[in-house]
Amino acid sequence: MAAKSKKKAKPRKKKWSGKVTRESNALDLKQGVFSLRDPKAIARSLKRSAEHSRRRKSSPFRSAMSMLTFYINRAGKDLPASRKKVLDKAKDELRGLFHKKAA
C-alpha cells in the first residue's frame, strides 16, 4: 500500500482590497471610520478626508462615495444588515453634504 501524501496548505495571500481600505492612495481615512454607528459622522469624516486629500483623481464627492461603496461591496454577504443600513444612510448623508440628489 502506498502511503498517503499530505498536501501542504498554500500560504494565504493577502487580499488587495483590504490594502486599499487600509492604505488608500486617494484618501487619508480616519481610523475606524467605517465602524462608526452614526451615519452623519461617517459622512462628515469621508467628506473631510476627500476635501483635504491632494492625491485624489476625481471630485471630493466621487472619491468619498467610491470609498464608501467599495467598503460595502468588499464586505459583501458578511456585512450584517444593521451595518449595511447604517452605511447606506451614510451614503444619503454624504449626498446631502455635497448637495447631490440620489441617483
URSULPE-V560582 format. One record per run of one state. SS is the DSSP state (@ for helix, = for strand, . for the rest). FROM is the first residue (numbers start at 1). LEN is the number of residues. If there is no record, write none. Layout:
ss:SS from:FROM len:LEN
ss:SS from:FROM len:LEN
This chain:
ss:. from:1 len:15
ss:@ from:16 len:8
ss:. from:24 len:9
ss:@ from:33 len:3
ss:. from:36 len:3
ss:@ from:39 len:14
ss:. from:53 len:7
ss:@ from:60 len:19
ss:. from:79 len:2
ss:@ from:81 len:17
ss:. from:98 len:6
